[in-house]
Amino acid sequence: MRRLTPGARTIVKVGISAVLLALLVVEAGPGRLADALLRLDVRWVAAGLVAGAAAAVLQANQLRGLLVAFGVPLRLGPVLRFDTAARLFDAVLPTNIGGDVVRLTLFGRRPGTRVGATVAVLVRRVVSIPGLVLLVGIGCALSISRPYAGKATALGLCCLGGGLLIVFLMATAGRVDWSSLSWVPGPARKLTRAVLQARATGVGPSMPIVRAGLRGLAFWATVVVSQTCYIWAAGIHPPLGYAILVVTCVNAVSMVPISLGGYGLREGAFSVLLSVGGLGTASQGASVGICLSVQTLLFGLLGGLIYLQLSTSVRRPSVPVPTPAAGAVAAVSTKECVPCPEF
């Protein structure tokens, strides 16, 4: 079967997001959806935004640890700045690959840092999965007995199975040569190759993947706090276990590359999972997803401003030294161009 070109895949993803959003508006009702957005508790929205910013800092610190482990020693401040700049491309491009390309460009500019930066950026995509899997398991265990949790529990068990498979591949990489087995899917082979490369490249503290995994758990726990605040802002007050299950499952599903940045898929999942058992309405659930999408766009806008500032500082022209006065015995010269510090 002929594979779609990148342009065709982008068109398909945009179409899927558009269809999902249209169906969501029809199902929830435009008037009810607008009313749910107007009724959001601003205090809980602000709390969710603050927790979301804290999660972004934790994620940047996780990346900093990986960069140090792979020979690119940087402080948290520059890492947070570069990681935030790349969020513009995470928010507006069909996949996160565009954001990762920007991260590689920014972190790998110094001689000898390209390989370490590449490994750190690629590995970060997978080292947080064990923490997400753990939280999905906790959510399933706390919610499985609730009569209205059937859909979320079934989805959670699917996410749990897929996540445990990824953890198994990571743990056995090097013991089993998965990349040489033709029947193993391409993404799984790429995953094991990335883990092996990370182990071979590490020059910093021991067990960098384990350290990054623990930081990933802290990141996902903060994400749960942030998005639970959005759920409360919508006037929905589920049990804590069910909130953990819904947030982790929605985030896991939004990673599936079938829509444009998860838009439409994320809002629809919240709408379905939060409108069961009398917890809330479809419009209230959709408003939670809209809060999260707005947060993504806000962080992307901030990242765009930072990226613009970085681009301007790199391209800033040198200032010429005034030429000597007429008759002076001096050579006409210009000031040596001093490169702007990168970090």
Rosetta blueprint (number, residue, H / E / L):
1 M L
2 R L
3 R L
4 L L
5 T L
6 P H
7 G H
8 A H
9 R H
10 T H
11 I H
12 V H
13 K H
14 V H
15 G H
16 I H
17 S H
18 A H
19 V H
20 L H
21 L H
22 A H
23 L H
24 L H
25 V H
26 V H
27 E H
28 A H
29 G L
30 P H
31 G H
32 R H
33 L H
34 A H
35 D H
36 A H
37 L H
38 L H
39 R L
40 L L
41 D L
42 V H
43 R H
44 W H
45 V H
46 A H
47 A H
48 G H
49 L H
50 V H
51 A H
52 G H
53 A H
54 A H
55 A H
56 A H
57 V H
58 L H
59 Q H
60 A H
61 N H
62 Q H
63 L H
64 R H
65 G H
66 L H
67 L H
68 V H
69 A H
70 F L
71 G L
72 V L
73 P L
74 L L
75 R L
76 L H
77 G H
78 P H
79 V H
80 L H
81 R H
82 F H
83 D H
84 T H
85 A H
86 A H
87 R H
88 L H
89 F H
90 D H
91 A H
92 V H
93 L L
94 P L
95 T L
96 N L
97 I H
98 G H
99 G H
100 D H
101 V H
102 V H
103 R H
104 L H
105 T H
106 L H
107 F H
108 G L
109 R L
110 R L
111 P L
112 G L
113 T L
114 R H
115 V H
116 G H
117 A H
118 T H
119 V H
120 A H
121 V H
122 L H
123 V H
124 R H
125 R H
126 V H
127 V H
128 S L
129 I H
130 P H
131 G H
132 L H
133 V H
134 L H
135 L H
136 V H
137 G H
138 I H
139 G H
140 C H
141 A H
142 L H
143 S H
144 I L
145 S L
146 R L
147 P H
148 Y H
149 A H
150 G H
151 K H
152 A H
153 T H
154 A H
155 L H
156 G H
157 L H
158 C H
159 C H
160 L H
161 G H
162 G H
163 G H
164 L H
165 L H
166 I H
167 V H
168 F H
169 L H
170 M H
171 A H
172 T H
173 A E
174 G L
175 R L
176 V E
177 D L
178 W H
179 S H
180 S H
181 L L
182 S L
183 W L
184 V L
185 P L
186 G H
187 P H
188 A H
189 R H
190 K H
191 L H
192 T H
193 R H
194 A H
195 V H
196 L H
197 Q H
198 A H
199 R H
200 A H
201 T H
202 G L
203 V L
204 G L
205 P L
206 S L
207 M L
208 P H
209 I H
210 V H
211 R H
212 A H
213 G H
214 L H
215 R H
216 G H
217 L H
218 A H
219 F H
220 W H
221 A H
222 T H
223 V H
224 V H
225 V H
226 S H
227 Q H
228 T H
229 C H
230 Y H
231 I H
232 W H
233 A H
234 A L
235 G L
236 I L
237 H L
238 P L
239 P L
240 L H
241 G H
242 Y H
243 A H
244 I H
245 L H
246 V H
247 V H
248 T H
249 C H
250 V H
251 N H
252 A H
253 V H
254 S H
255 M L
256 V L
257 P L
258 I L
259 S L
260 L L
261 G L
262 G L
263 Y L
264 G L
265 L H
266 R H
267 E H
268 G H
269 A H
270 F H
271 S H
272 V H
273 L H
274 L L
275 S L
276 V L
277 G L
278 G L
279 L L
280 G L
281 T L
282 A H
283 S H
284 Q H
285 G H
286 A H
287 S H
288 V H
289 G H
290 I H
291 C H
292 L H
293 S H
294 V H
295 Q H
296 T H
297 L H
298 L H
299 F H
300 G H
301 L H
302 L H
303 G H
304 G H
305 L H
306 I H
307 Y H
308 L H
309 Q H
310 L H
311 S H
312 T H
313 S H
314 V H
315 R L
316 R L
317 P L
318 S L
319 V L
320 P L
321 V L
322 P L
323 T L
324 P L
325 A L
326 A L
327 G L
328 A L
329 V L
330 A L
331 A L
332 V L
333 S L
334 T L
335 K L
336 E L
337 C L
338 V L
339 P L
340 C L
341 P L
342 E L
343 F L
